[in-house]
Amino acid sequence: MARTGAPRGAVRRMLNAMMTAMLRRGLGPPGIWLLTTRGRKTGRQRTTPVSLVDMDGTRYVVSPYGTPAWVHNARAAGEVTLQRGKRAETLSIAELEPEQAAPILNSTSSTSASCARGSTPGPRRRWRRSSPRPQATRSSG
């Protein structure tokens, strides 16, 4: 039986390294940014490429393969930095309820388990995240 989902092991590390190098230079697919968090155990900076979804003028971070380490690190740190080329923003975070995340998750083709939402424009934006993906039939509240 064929595997589905995220590339594993060495392939994933190689793809992430290539994408990170491109994004640091401001290159790469639209909607992909570098997300940097402080490690919850080590305190070291951890950077990974993430997909941003723009819905009704608000940006969301979607994790298509479950709850990765960056989600746990972001929850522990309380803030993340998004970077693409020379542009970088540090943003605080807070949880979204599954009912609030449902429309965003249903609008993407991913099987996301996490979603972050930026709020109103300003010098700092507030970001939120939810846990398991709500069912498509659930009310969006």
Secondary structure as GFF3:
##gff-version 3
##sequence-region A 1 141
A	DSSP	alpha_helix	9	24	.	.	.	ID=ss1
A	DSSP	beta_strand	32	38	.	.	.	ID=ss2
A	DSSP	beta_strand	45	55	.	.	.	ID=ss3
A	DSSP	beta_strand	58	63	.	.	.	ID=ss4
A	DSSP	alpha_helix	69	77	.	.	.	ID=ss5
A	DSSP	beta_strand	79	84	.	.	.	ID=ss6
A	DSSP	beta_strand	87	95	.	.	.	ID=ss7
A	DSSP	alpha_helix	98	107	.	.	.	ID=ss8
A	DSSP	beta_strand	114	118	.	.	.	ID=ss9
A	DSSP	beta_strand	126	129	.	.	.	ID=ss10
###
